[in-house]
Amino acid sequence: MISLTTSVIICAYTLKRWQQLISAAESVRDQTTSVGELLVVIDHNDQLLSKAKVAMPWARVIASTGTVGLSGARNTGIAAS
């Protein structure tokens, strides 16, 4: 039998939506069925990356290595998962 785990990827790029980012990540963390991993991908924003790493030690917070934009961030998350 194959055992599958779930990765949830949340992408963010701006501090203007900080509270929404935290709320989304906490919502994933607090699910009744736990996920295998929560990846928070920060799209080319060093200040947001630093703040997210401190605020979410229970998530895997990484910098996007792709092109600027949602597709690059999603692809970074997929590769990391």
C-alpha positions as CSV (number, residue, x, y, z in Angstrom):
1,M,0.0,0.0,0.0
2,I,1.3,3.4,-0.9
3,S,1.2,6.1,1.8
4,L,0.7,9.6,0.5
5,T,1.2,12.8,2.3
6,T,-0.2,16.2,1.5
7,S,1.8,19.4,0.9
8,V,0.0,22.7,1.1
9,I,1.7,25.6,-0.6
10,I,0.8,29.2,0.2
11,C,2.5,32.0,-2.0
12,A,2.8,35.6,-0.8
13,Y,4.6,38.7,-2.1
14,T,3.6,41.7,0.0
15,L,3.4,42.8,3.6
16,K,0.1,44.5,2.8
17,R,-1.6,41.2,3.2
18,W,0.3,40.1,6.3
19,Q,-2.8,39.2,8.4
20,Q,-4.3,37.2,5.6
21,L,-1.1,35.3,5.2
22,I,-1.0,34.5,8.9
23,S,-4.6,33.5,8.9
24,A,-4.3,31.2,6.0
25,A,-1.2,29.5,7.4
26,E,-2.8,29.1,10.8
27,S,-5.9,27.7,9.2
28,V,-3.9,25.0,7.5
29,R,-2.0,24.3,10.7
30,D,-5.2,23.9,12.7
31,Q,-7.0,21.5,10.4
32,T,-8.5,18.4,12.1
33,T,-6.6,16.3,9.5
34,S,-2.9,17.3,9.6
35,V,-1.0,17.9,6.4
36,G,2.4,16.5,5.6
37,E,4.0,19.9,5.3
38,L,3.1,23.5,4.9
39,L,5.3,25.5,2.6
40,V,5.0,29.3,2.5
41,V,6.8,30.6,-0.6
42,I,7.7,34.3,-0.5
43,D,8.0,35.9,-3.9
44,H,11.1,38.1,-4.0
45,N,10.5,40.1,-0.8
46,D,13.3,39.8,1.7
47,Q,11.5,41.7,4.4
48,L,8.5,39.5,4.2
49,L,10.6,36.4,4.1
50,S,12.4,37.4,7.3
51,K,9.2,38.3,9.1
52,A,7.4,35.1,8.0
53,K,10.3,32.9,9.1
54,V,10.1,34.4,12.6
55,A,6.3,34.3,12.8
56,M,5.8,30.8,11.5
57,P,8.5,28.5,12.8
58,W,6.1,25.6,12.4
59,A,5.9,26.1,8.6
60,R,8.6,25.7,6.0
61,V,9.1,29.3,4.8
62,I,11.2,29.6,1.7
63,A,12.2,32.2,-0.9
64,S,11.0,31.8,-4.4
65,T,13.8,30.9,-6.8
66,G,11.6,31.2,-9.9
67,T,10.8,34.2,-12.0
68,V,8.9,37.0,-10.2
69,G,5.2,36.3,-10.0
70,L,2.8,33.6,-8.9
71,S,3.8,31.0,-11.4
72,G,7.5,31.2,-10.3
73,A,6.5,31.0,-6.6
74,R,4.2,28.0,-7.2
75,N,6.9,26.2,-9.2
76,T,9.3,26.9,-6.3
77,G,6.8,25.3,-3.9
78,I,6.2,22.3,-6.1
79,A,9.9,21.7,-6.5
80,A,10.5,22.0,-2.7
81,S,7.7,19.6,-1.8
